[in-house]
Amino acid sequence: MSASRRTIINLIVIMSTIFLPWWISVVLILSANILGYFFEGIVYGAIMDSMYGIQGAHTFTLIFLGFSVIVPMIKQRVRLGHK
């Protein structure tokens, strides 16, 4: 993912995290993670947990951490399978 594209995606996700419902931000972050390795999703998940989550339950952070590990592995296997 190029630097300008990453910057635009970051701005969109930050704005959606602040102003839109949490589920729209989740969809945007997951989509960005599929397009390229979007490790910032972990930080945005922690921000959404602090804004919308129940104290002590860090569900979003764990979900994004899992996706940030699993998605690149799946992408690599799919690319290797299509050669």
N, C-alpha and C positions, 0 to 999 in steps of 0.2 A: 504494500500500500504506500503510495507516495506521500510526501510530507504535507502537501497542500490538501490532499484528500483526507488524510488523517486529521488535520486541523479542522476542516469543515465538519467531519463526523463528530469530533470532540465537541465543537460548539453546539451542534444540533443535540447531542446527547445531554450536555450540560443544561441547555435550555429546557429540554423535555423533562429532565430530572427535577428541575425547580418548578416548572409551570404546568406540566401535564400530569395526568394520572400515572401511577407507578407502572401499570401494565404496559403502557405505550413505551416507556423507557426500557422496560425489559425486552420488548420486541426489538427495539432499535439496537440495543446492546448485543443481543443475540445475533441479529442480522450483521452487525459490524464485525462480530467475532467470526462469522462464517466467511465474510469477504476477505478478511486478513486477520493476522494475529493481533487482536485488540485487547492487550493486557490492561488497558485503562478501565475496562469493564469491572475489574475487581474493585477498583477505587470507587467507581460509581455505584456499585452494589453496596459497599460500606456506607456511602452517603445516603442511599435510599433506605438502608436499614436504620440509620440514625434518624431519618425523617419520618418513615412510615412504620417501621418495625416495632415489635414488642421488645421491651428491654430484656436483654439476654438471649434473644433468638436472632441469630444472624443468618437467616435463610438465604437472602439474596447473595451475600458474600460467598457462602459455600457453593451456591449454584454457579455463580460466575467463575469461581476458582475451579470447579469441576469442568465447566465448559472450556476454560482456557487451557486445560490439560488435555481433555478428550478430543476437542475439535481438531487441533493440529495433527493428532495421531490418526484420526479418521481420514483427514484430507490427504495425508501422506500415503495411507494404504490404498485409497481410491486412485490416486495418481499412479502408484506403482502397478495397480491392477489394469490400467488402461494403456500401458505401453505396448 
